[in-house]
Amino acid sequence: TDIVSGGHGSELYRVALPPDYIGLSIDELSTKLRGEHKATLLAVTRNGRSLTNPASEFRMREGDDAVVVAESLGQLQPLILQHE
């Protein structure tokens, strides 16, 4: 309930991924996010489309971003969305 209520604890973030994340598999990405940032991967966004359960052979590409649950972002940066 913290996620949707704005209470204390974990929150949803959409984050830009650092260049060294390009080429990672979805499993590697999930492990890296959890290990380095204590963040749980929920989805990857590619070309404006959210992918919540991509196949294990899915690889991160330049321009992909991630939706994660975390208490804080650490070194990750929130994605700045452009409004039209």
C-alpha positions, 0 to 999 in steps of 0.5 A, a space after each residue: 500500500 505504500 507504493 500507491 498511497 504515498 506513505 513511507 517506504 518503497 515507491 515506484 520510479 521510472 529510471 534511465 539506465 546507465 550505459 553499462 546496462 545496455 546488453 544485459 539480459 532481463 535477469 542480469 538487469 534484475 539482479 544488478 538493480 537489486 544488488 547495486 540499488 536495492 530496487 526491484 524491477 517491475 517493467 522495462 519501457 521500450 519505444 513507449 511500450 511497457 514490457 512487464 514480463 519479457 522473455 529471458 533472452 530479452 536484452 537491454 537496448 539504448 533508450 530503454 528505461 526501467 520501472 522499479 520499486 525502491 526506498 530510494 534511487 541511490 545512484 540511479 536517476 529518475 527519468 525526466 519525461 517530456 510533455 507535449 
